Amino acid sequence: MREIVVGDAVLLHQADGSSQLYFVVNRLSSTEVQLNTIDVHGSNFFAAAPVYHRGTQPGQWEPTNEAIPERLRWYGESLRMSDHPVLRELHSLLTIKLPDDIEEAFSKVGRIYAEKDVRGPFYEVRHRDEPYNNDDYFYNLLTMGVQEGLRSTLYFLRQFLLLAEVMKVKGAVLITDVKPSRSGSIMIGPGVLNAEYEGFVLLSRATLDRLTYFLKYYFQVKNNDPGLYKFLQHVQKTHGDDDRIQRLMKVVDRHREYLDTQLISQGQRRERNRIAHQEYVGFAWPNIMYNPDGLIRVAFVYEGNLEVDATEELSRRFDALQLFIIDVLNDFFSEERKYDV
């Protein structure tokens, strides 16, 4: 019995004795598959993919050796490619999964966006005058802007942590192999570590700026300044009585310690501005420390302080960024309700 794979064409027996061509979209076992067909004339895929059993009775399927029409062959080929392990591997390589808490916050917003009769920001945008009435664009500012910015920030963090872990393992191998007779340390130039740090810093700020742009679209603010604090100063003057602004200000106040490090210069050149516009900023200097007793420590020195580890510092910054975004989303989209027409 020939094995059926995803993308194969089969015949599904009908109640009137005829059979119809279907394609395997998921193989559950040698006798159970999920089938789908395509409306060639309308080029519409049927959304449902029910499970069918192999057999000769109506509602059951059998393999077919019939030649597949050219106009349908591409469908089976596309199904085979979509199920191919190489494509799954590529998807895995290109996918950055956010932590569950932030994924749930974005999923909640997605459910509100999809349910068109829910009274909330998307409904309000959709029912107002141009040019701030495109709820699809408004939603994309959040998903393709803020969410993807957060994914990119996390990517740079993970690359930094991965390189740091490699340094720790290789440093231990080095000292174990040499067995030095006296205590000492080896400082190594950060190289690629600093590139990952720069990417992290730039995307952290870009994510905050994208969030600001999302909020500016809702409040119909036209100026191009991306700064969150300047935006808040503006809307406090123009929308000071708006409940969402008042709630947003409370959220910002809860996270002001972190936000100040990202948005206020305080008389000093901020990291992001120096990197983006001015100069190289060193961040993490790998330092392999050892003694004759076999004690080995690999530290990533931040601001010249051996007690402050750069890996912990970047991780702390990402946690603060995602917690702020979660808080903003949960508050901004709270208490949504069905709209009574």
Long-range contacts (C-beta under 8 A, 24 or more apart in sequence): 1-30, 2-63, 3-30, 4-30, 4-33, 4-63, 5-80, 5-83, 6-79, 6-80, 6-82, 6-83, 7-76, 7-77, 7-78, 7-79, 7-80, 7-83, 8-63, 8-76, 9-64, 9-66, 9-68, 9-72, 9-76, 10-35, 10-61, 10-62, 10-63, 10-64, 11-61, 11-62, 11-63, 11-64, 11-66, 12-52, 12-59, 12-60, 12-61, 13-55, 13-56, 13-57, 13-58, 13-59, 13-60, 13-61, 13-62, 14-58, 15-58, 15-59, 19-62, 21-64, 21-66, 21-68, 21-72, 22-52, 22-61, 23-75, 23-76, 23-79, 24-79, 25-49, 25-79, 30-54, 33-61, 35-61, 38-72, 38-75, 40-71, 40-72, 96-151, 96-152, 96-154, 96-155, 96-158, 98-147, 98-150, 98-151, 98-154, 98-322, 99-322, 101-322, 101-326, 102-150, 102-322, 102-325, 102-326, 105-325, 105-326, 105-329, 105-330, 106-142, 106-143, 106-147, 106-329, 108-329, 108-330, 108-333, 109-139, 109-142, 109-329, 109-333, 110-143, 112-333, 112-336, 113-139, 117-338, 117-339, 118-336, 118-337, 118-338, 118-339, 119-336, 119-337, 119-338, 119-339, 120-333, 120-336, 121-218, 121-332, 121-333, 123-339, 124-218, 125-217, 125-218, 132-217, 132-218, 132-220, 137-217, 138-214, 138-217, 138-218, 141-210, 141-213, 141-214, 141-217, 142-214, 145-210, 145-211, 145-213, 145-214, 146-207, 146-210, 146-211, 146-214, 146-325, 149-203, 149-206, 149-207, 149-210, 150-207, 150-321, 150-322, 150-325, 152-199, 152-203, 152-206, 152-207, 153-200, 153-203, 153-204, 153-207, 153-318, 153-321, 154-318, 155-199, 156-196, 156-197, 156-199, 156-200, 156-203, 157-196, 157-200, 157-314, 157-315, 157-318, 159-196, 159-199, 160-193, 160-196, 160-197, 160-200, 160-284, 160-311, 160-314, 161-311, 161-314, 161-315, 163-192, 163-193, 163-196, 164-193, 164-284, 164-286, 164-300, 164-310, 164-311, 167-286, 167-288, 167-298, 167-300, 168-298, 171-286, 171-288, 171-296, 171-298, 172-296, 172-298, 174-288, 175-288, 175-290, 175-294, 175-296, 176-294, 176-296, 180-290, 180-292, 181-292, 182-291, 182-292, 183-289, 183-290, 183-291, 183-292, 184-289, 184-290, 185-287, 185-288, 185-289, 185-290, 186-287, 186-288, 187-285, 187-286, 187-287, 188-285, 188-286, 188-287, 188-288, 189-285, 190-282, 190-283, 190-284, 190-285, 190-286, 193-283, 193-284, 193-286, 193-300, 194-280, 194-281, 194-282, 194-283, 194-284, 197-283, 197-284, 197-310, 197-314, 198-275, 198-281, 200-314, 200-317, 200-318, 201-271, 201-272, 201-275, 202-272, 202-275, 202-276, 204-262, 204-272, 204-317, 204-318, 204-321, 205-262, 205-272, 207-321, 207-325, 208-259, 208-262, 208-263, 208-321, 211-325, 211-328, 215-248, 218-244, 219-245, 227-263, 228-252, 228-259, 228-263, 229-259, 229-263, 229-264, 244-332, 247-331, 247-332, 248-328, 248-331, 248-332, 250-331, 251-324, 251-327, 251-328, 251-331, 254-327, 255-320, 255-323, 255-324, 255-327, 258-317, 258-320, 258-321, 258-324, 259-324, 283-310, 284-310, 284-311
